[in-house]
Amino acid sequence: MSILLEMKSITKRFDSVLALEDVSMTAIEGEIHAIVGENGAGKSTLMKILSGVYGYGSYEGDIIFREEECRFKDIKDSEKRGIVIIHQELALVPFLSIAENIFMGNEQSTKGVVNWHLTYQKTRELLAKVGLDENPHTLVQDIGVGKQQLVEIAKALSKRVEVLVLDEPTAALNDIESENLLQLLLGLKKEGMTSILISHKLGEVLKISDRISILRDGKMVETFDNKDIDENRIIRGMVGRDILDRFPARESEPGEVMFEVKDWTVYHPDIADKIIIDNVSMHAKRGEVVGIAGLMGAGRTEFAMSLFGGAYGTRISGSIIKDGKLLTLKSTAQAIANGIAYLTEDRKQYGLILDESICRNISLANLKSLCPRLAVDEHKEARVAEDFKRKVDIRARNVSQFAKNLSGGNQQKVVLSKWLFADPEVLILDEPTRGIDVGAKYEIYQIINDLAKQGKCVIVISSELPEVIGLSDRIYILNEGKIVGELGKGEASQEAIMEHIVAH
């Protein structure tokens, strides 16, 4: 097989920060080449250089594609050559339909007039190819994050693609959707397409990639053929040390019931008669980690958001009881005031103010503690942020750095710090490790364990079944808006969870 693409001695700086240093890599025609590394290692930066997001002149080094030097000014330049990137952060317009998003900038037109019949026909073909059963007319805002990721992939496939770059494509997908996507990539490989895959899911990397490159601290550590490497070797290369156990040990001693939900029913906010959460009851004890598992569309996020002051849904009924007291939560502010926090699955849209500093983001959920009078004590605010930067290991120059300039894992640590500063007693963590590396995951697992040890109750929603099993004392299984099973730690397994789902 011949070398299709080569990146030579790539160096990239952001002001005084060296993001990439003398990085070289190749992609062979028709291969799946995986790039792994911790958050902040430079993976996404390298691919943004390849795709023209960071244009020629903003970096040092060379890009050679089909034996020709390329100097991409922008992303349109790279797409003309057949290099298409799907970013980790979605780039869809929520108020447009799936079809409009897929063909935006690539309209199916005749003499300047959009051919809508052809547009919808091709959209259906592309959606079928990526395994997404949705109406092309559906607005993007009306489908979940995981389905939006599949729309992004369909959009990429609508173009003339020779090299498909995927940055964490399965981060928002559950096991079944992830497996479908992996099979799709293997199918594209058979058709001769070259793919470059960035992923923190090492099992997926080992399953489908031909070669694996490891980045650490902006430098290329090494590249392996898949047959010559295993997960432990990848982890050692990524973090510079061995991680012997993915889930830190925790002695579980749950106390009395702290948080209880009874007969909880939620209707869709736009479709009047559609029940999203159907008569759900569950409880969590003091010092307990409770998992919620289920497939995409099961209603996990909708359930969590509806509990958080009615942040999702309408015609909500049922009871929330905390420490034996019936709560009436009409807003997120009331939920926070009653010691309930919700860490969203979508940190970019709902968890952070990207154009604000780390400092300001951390203080948002508990500003009143920083206001001895009418104004925020900015010195105290900075001390609080510095304290969390150290305790949670937020890797940034300082707490004045904007959240948008942090890696995904460090952004997640900022969101988590915001809720820790609010000092809640009940934490609902929705996909707390989505899109972050194995080292950062371990650190967040330790924080979850510490919270349980402090006597708080933690509810964890995760699409990664090994994660929800490894963290939880008990697991509720949600399917089509209903609780269809409950498993204790000793009886929980991926097979047992899937059996409950399939049975219903």
C-alpha positions in Angstrom: 0.0 0.0 0.0 1.2 3.5 -0.8 1.5 6.5 1.4 -1.4 8.8 0.7 -0.7 11.5 3.2 2.3 12.8 5.1 2.6 15.5 7.7 6.3 16.5 8.3 7.8 18.2 11.3 4.6 20.1 12.3 5.1 22.7 15.0 2.2 24.9 16.3 2.2 27.6 18.9 -0.6 29.5 20.5 1.1 32.7 21.8 3.8 31.3 24.1 2.3 27.9 24.4 3.9 25.1 22.3 1.0 22.9 21.3 2.8 20.7 18.8 6.5 20.2 18.5 8.1 18.6 15.4 5.3 16.1 14.8 5.4 13.8 11.8 2.9 11.1 10.7 1.8 9.2 7.6 -1.5 7.8 6.4 -1.5 4.8 4.0 -4.1 4.6 1.3 -7.1 2.5 2.5 -6.1 2.3 6.2 -7.8 3.3 9.4 -5.1 5.2 11.3 -5.9 6.0 15.0 -4.4 8.9 16.9 -4.6 8.6 20.7 -3.3 10.7 23.6 -4.5 12.6 26.7 -6.6 15.7 26.5 -4.4 18.5 25.5 -1.8 16.2 23.8 -2.4 18.0 20.5 -4.5 15.4 18.6 -7.3 17.8 17.5 -4.7 20.6 16.8 -2.8 18.3 14.4 -6.0 17.4 12.6 -7.1 21.1 12.4 -3.9 21.9 10.7 -4.5 19.0 8.2 -8.0 20.2 7.4 -7.1 23.9 7.1 -8.9 25.1 10.2 -5.4 26.4 11.1 -4.3 27.7 7.7 -0.9 27.6 6.1 1.4 30.1 7.7 0.0 29.6 11.2 2.2 26.6 11.7 5.6 25.2 10.7 6.1 22.1 8.7 4.7 20.5 5.5 1.6 18.6 4.4 2.1 16.2 1.5 -1.0 14.7 -0.1 -0.7 12.4 -3.1 3.0 13.5 -3.4 2.0 17.1 -3.7 2.7 19.8 -1.1 -0.6 21.3 0.2 -1.0 24.8 1.6 -4.6 24.9 2.7 -5.8 28.4 3.5 -9.1 27.2 5.1 -11.3 24.2 5.4 -12.8 24.7 1.9 -9.4 24.2 0.5 -8.8 20.9 2.2 -12.3 19.6 1.3 -11.6 20.4 -2.4 -8.7 17.9 -2.2 -11.0 15.3 -0.5 -9.9 15.8 3.1 -13.0 16.1 5.3 -13.0 16.5 9.1 -15.8 15.8 11.5 -15.0 17.8 14.6 -15.7 16.6 18.2 -17.9 19.7 18.7 -20.9 19.6 16.4 -21.2 22.2 13.7 -24.9 21.9 12.8 -27.5 24.6 12.6 -30.2 23.5 15.1 -33.1 25.4 13.5 -32.6 23.8 10.1 -33.6 20.3 9.0 -31.4 17.3 8.8 -31.4 17.5 5.0 -30.6 21.2 5.0 -27.7 20.6 7.4 -26.3 17.8 5.3 -26.2 19.7 2.1 -25.4 23.2 3.4 -22.8 24.7 1.1 -23.2 21.6 -1.1 -26.8 22.3 -2.3 -28.4 19.9 -4.8 -29.5 22.5 -7.4 -30.5 22.8 -11.0 -29.7 26.2 -12.6 -29.3 27.8 -9.2 -32.6 26.4 -7.8 -32.5 23.8 -5.0 -33.8 20.4 -6.1 -35.6 19.4 -2.9 -36.8 16.1 -4.2 -33.2 15.1 -5.0 -32.0 16.6 -1.7 -34.4 14.5 0.4 -33.7 11.4 -1.7 -29.9 11.6 -1.1 -30.5 12.5 2.5 -32.4 9.2 3.0 -29.6 7.3 1.3 -27.0 8.9 3.5 -29.0 8.4 6.7 -29.5 4.7 5.8 -25.7 4.4 5.3 -24.9 5.7 8.8 -27.7 3.8 10.4 -29.9 6.7 11.4 -33.7 6.2 11.1 -35.0 9.8 11.0 -37.1 11.9 8.7 -34.9 14.3 6.6 -37.4 17.1 7.5 -36.8 16.7 11.2 -35.1 19.8 12.8 -31.6 19.1 14.2 -32.7 20.7 17.5 -35.3 17.9 17.9 -32.8 15.0 17.9 -30.2 14.1 20.6 -26.5 14.7 20.6 -25.7 11.1 19.5 -28.0 11.3 16.5 -26.6 14.7 15.6 -23.1 13.1 15.4 -24.5 10.7 12.8 -25.9 13.6 10.9 -22.4 15.1 10.9 -21.0 11.9 9.5 -23.7 11.8 6.8 -22.8 15.4 5.9 -19.1 14.4 5.5 -20.0 11.5 3.3 -22.1 13.7 1.0 -18.8 15.2 -0.2 -16.0 13.7 -2.3 -14.0 12.2 0.4 -10.6 10.5 0.2 -9.5 11.1 3.7 -12.1 11.1 6.5 -10.9 12.6 9.8 -13.1 11.8 12.8 -12.5 13.5 16.1 -14.2 11.4 18.9 -17.0 10.2 16.6 -18.5 7.8 19.1 -18.2 10.0 22.2 -21.9 10.7 22.2 -23.0 7.2 21.1 -24.0 4.2 23.2 -22.6 0.7 22.6 -25.0 -0.3 19.8 -24.7 3.0 17.8 -20.9 2.9 18.3 -20.7 -0.6 16.9 -22.8 0.4 13.9 -20.4 3.3 13.3 -17.3 1.1 13.6 -18.8 -1.3 11.0 -19.5 1.7 8.8 -15.9 2.8 8.9 -14.8 -0.8 8.1 -17.2 -0.8 5.2 -15.7 2.5 3.9 -12.3 1.0 4.3 -13.3 -1.8 2.0 -14.3 0.8 -0.5 -10.8 2.2 -0.4 -11.4 5.2 1.9 -8.6 6.3 4.3 -9.8 7.3 7.8 -7.9 9.0 10.6 -9.6 8.3 13.9 -9.1 10.2 17.2 -10.7 8.4 20.1 -10.4 7.8 23.8 -12.2 4.5 23.5 -9.2 2.2 23.3 -11.2 -0.9 22.7 -12.7 0.7 19.6 -9.2 1.8 18.4 -7.9 -1.7 18.8 -10.9 -3.2 17.1 -10.8 -1.4 13.8 -7.5 0.5 13.3 -4.6 -0.7 11.2 -2.0 1.6 12.9 -2.0 3.6 16.1 0.0 6.8 16.8 0.4 8.1 20.3 0.8 11.8 21.1 1.9 13.1 24.5 2.5 16.7 25.4 2.5 17.8 21.8 5.1 15.3 20.7 4.7 12.1 18.7 5.8 9.3 21.0 5.5 6.3 18.6 3.4 4.6 15.9 2.5 0.9 16.2 0.9 -1.7 13.9 -2.3 -2.8 15.7 -1.0 -6.4 16.1 2.0 -5.1 18.1 0.1 -3.3 20.8 -2.5 -3.7 23.6 -4.5 -1.3 25.8 -1.9 -1.3 28.6 0.8 -0.4 26.2 -1.3 2.4 24.7 -2.1 3.8 28.2 1.6 3.8 29.2 2.4 5.7 26.0 -0.4 8.2 26.6 0.2 9.0 30.2 3.8 8.0 30.7 2.9 5.5 33.4 0.8 2.3 34.0 -2.8 2.5 35.2 -3.4 -0.9 36.7 -7.1 -0.4 37.5 -9.5 1.7 35.4 -11.8 2.3 38.4 -10.2 3.4 41.7 -11.2 1.2 44.6 -13.9 2.5 47.0 -15.4 1.1 50.1 -19.1 1.5 49.8 -21.1 2.1 53.0 -24.4 3.7 51.9 -26.5 5.3 54.6 -30.2 6.2 54.8 -32.2 7.2 51.7 -31.4 10.8 50.9 -33.0 11.4 47.5 -36.2 9.8 46.3 -38.3 10.2 43.1 -41.9 8.8 43.0 -44.2 8.3 40.1 -42.3 10.8 37.9 -44.0 11.5 34.5 -42.8 14.0 31.9 -44.4 14.9 28.6 -42.5 16.1 25.5 -42.2 19.9 25.4 -43.5 20.2 21.8 -45.6 17.1 21.2 -48.5 17.4 23.6 -49.5 13.8 24.0 -46.0 12.2 23.9 -44.9 10.8 27.3 -41.1 10.8 27.6 -40.7 9.7 31.2 -43.5 7.2 32.3 -44.2 6.8 36.0 -40.5 6.4 37.1 -39.6 5.8 40.7 -36.1 5.5 42.1 -34.0 6.4 45.2 -30.4 7.1 46.2 -28.8 6.7 49.6 -26.4 8.9 51.4 -22.9 8.0 50.3 -24.1 5.9 47.3 -23.3 6.0 43.6 -26.4 5.1 41.6 -26.0 4.4 37.9 -28.7 4.9 35.2 -28.1 2.8 32.1 -30.0 2.7 28.8 -29.8 3.0 25.1 -29.9 6.4 23.3 -33.4 7.6 23.3 -34.3 5.8 26.5 -35.0 9.1 28.3 -32.0 9.3 30.6 -31.0 12.9 30.0 -34.6 14.0 29.8 -35.3 12.4 33.2 -32.2 14.1 34.8 -33.0 17.5 33.3 -36.7 17.3 34.4 -35.6 16.6 38.0 -33.3 19.7 37.9 -36.0 22.3 38.3 -38.0 21.2 35.3 -35.2 22.1 32.8 -36.8 19.7 30.4 -40.4 18.7 29.6 -43.9 19.8 30.4 -46.9 18.5 32.4 -44.4 17.1 34.9 -46.0 15.1 37.7 -44.7 13.0 40.6 -42.7 13.7 43.8 -39.2 14.6 44.7 -38.3 13.9 48.3 -34.9 14.9 49.8 -34.1 14.0 53.4 -37.7 13.2 54.0 -38.9 16.6 52.8 -41.2 17.0 49.7 -39.6 19.5 47.3 -41.3 21.7 44.8 -38.8 22.7 42.2 -40.0 25.2 39.6 -36.6 26.4 38.4 -33.0 25.4 38.3 -32.2 28.1 40.9 -34.6 26.3 43.3 -33.0 23.0 42.6 -29.5 24.5 43.3 -30.9 26.1 46.5 -32.1 22.7 47.7 -28.7 21.1 47.2 -29.3 19.5 43.8 -26.8 19.8 40.9 -26.9 18.6 37.3 -23.8 18.2 35.2 -25.0 18.3 31.6 -23.9 15.9 28.9 -23.3 18.9 26.6 -20.7 21.0 28.3 -20.3 23.3 25.3 -23.9 24.4 25.1 -25.2 24.1 28.6 -22.3 23.6 31.0 -19.9 26.5 30.2 -19.8 30.1 29.0 -17.0 29.5 26.5 -16.0 33.2 26.2 -15.6 33.5 30.0 -12.6 32.6 32.1 -12.2 29.5 34.1 -12.6 31.7 37.2 -15.9 33.1 36.2 -17.3 29.7 35.1 -16.5 28.1 38.4 -18.2 30.8 40.4 -21.4 30.9 38.5 -23.4 28.4 40.5 -22.6 29.9 43.8 -22.1 33.6 43.3 -23.9 34.6 46.5 -21.1 33.1 48.6 -18.8 35.6 46.8 -20.9 38.7 47.4 -20.5 40.0 50.9 -22.3 43.2 49.7 -23.7 43.9 46.2 -20.6 43.1 44.1 -18.6 39.9 43.6 -15.4 39.8 45.6 -13.0 39.1 42.7 -10.0 38.3 44.9 -12.0 35.6 46.7 -13.4 34.4 43.4 -9.8 34.0 42.0 -8.7 32.2 45.2 -11.6 29.8 44.9 -10.8 29.1 41.2 -7.1 28.6 42.0 -8.0 26.1 44.7 -10.1 24.1 42.3 -7.5 24.3 39.6 -5.1 22.6 42.0 -7.5 20.1 43.6 -9.1 19.0 40.3 -5.9 19.4 38.3 -7.3 21.8 35.6 -4.4 22.1 33.2 -4.3 25.7 32.1 -1.9 28.6 32.2 -4.0 30.4 34.8 -7.6 30.8 35.9 -8.0 33.8 33.6 -7.8 31.5 30.5 -11.0 31.3 28.5 -12.9 28.0 28.7 -13.1 27.8 24.9 -9.3 27.4 24.8 -9.1 24.4 27.1 -9.1 20.7 26.0 -12.3 18.7 26.4 -11.1 17.0 29.6 -10.1 20.3 31.2 -13.4 21.9 30.2 -15.2 19.0 31.9 -13.1 19.6 35.1 -14.2 23.2 35.1 -17.9 22.2 34.8 -17.4 19.7 37.7 -15.6 22.4 39.7 -18.5 24.7 39.3 -20.9 22.2 40.8 -18.4 21.2 43.6 -18.2 24.9 44.5 -22.0 25.0 44.9 -21.6 22.2 47.5 -24.7 20.1 46.6 -25.8 17.0 48.4 -27.2 15.4 45.3 -25.1 15.4 42.1 -26.6 14.1 38.9 -23.7 13.5 36.5 -24.8 13.1 32.8 -22.0 11.5 30.8 -19.3 12.9 33.1 -16.4 11.5 31.1 -17.7 11.9 27.5 -14.9 12.7 25.1 -12.0 12.6 27.6 -9.0 10.4 27.9 -8.3 7.5 30.2 -6.1 9.5 32.6 -8.6 12.3 33.0 -11.4 9.7 33.4 -9.5 8.1 36.3 -9.2 11.5 38.0 -12.9 12.2 37.7 -13.7 8.7 39.0 -11.6 9.5 42.1 -13.6 12.7 42.6 -16.9 10.7 42.3 -15.6 8.3 45.0 -14.5 11.2 47.2 -18.0 12.8 46.9 -19.6 9.5 48.0 -17.2 9.2 50.9 -18.3 12.6 52.0 -21.8 11.3 52.3 -23.3 12.9 49.2 -25.4 10.8 46.8 -24.2 10.7 43.2 -26.3 9.7 40.2 -24.3 8.7 37.2 -25.7 8.5 33.7 -23.3 6.9 31.2 -23.5 5.3 27.7 -20.4 3.3 28.5 -21.7 0.2 30.3 -18.3 -0.7 31.8 -18.2 2.8 33.3 -21.6 2.7 34.8 -20.9 -0.8 36.2 -17.4 0.1 37.5 -18.7 3.2 39.4 -22.1 2.2 40.7 -23.3 0.6 43.9 -26.7 0.0 42.2 -27.9 0.5 38.6 -31.4 1.4 37.3 -32.1 0.4 33.7 -34.2 2.9 31.7 -35.9 1.9 28.5 -38.4 4.0 26.5 -39.0 6.2 29.5 -39.6 3.4 32.0 -37.5 1.7 34.7 -37.2 -1.9 33.4 -34.7 -3.3 35.9 -32.5 -2.7 39.0 -29.2 -4.4 39.6 -26.9 -4.5 42.6 -23.1 -4.2 42.2 -22.6 -8.0 42.5 -25.1 -8.9 39.8 -24.5 -6.1 37.3 -22.9 -6.9 34.0 -23.2 -5.7 30.4 -25.1 -8.8 29.5 -27.5 -8.5 32.4 -28.2 -4.8 31.5 -28.9 -5.6 27.9 -31.1 -8.6 28.8 -33.4 -6.2 30.8 -33.5 -3.8 27.8 -34.2 -6.5 25.2 -36.9 -8.1 27.4 -38.9 -4.9 27.4 
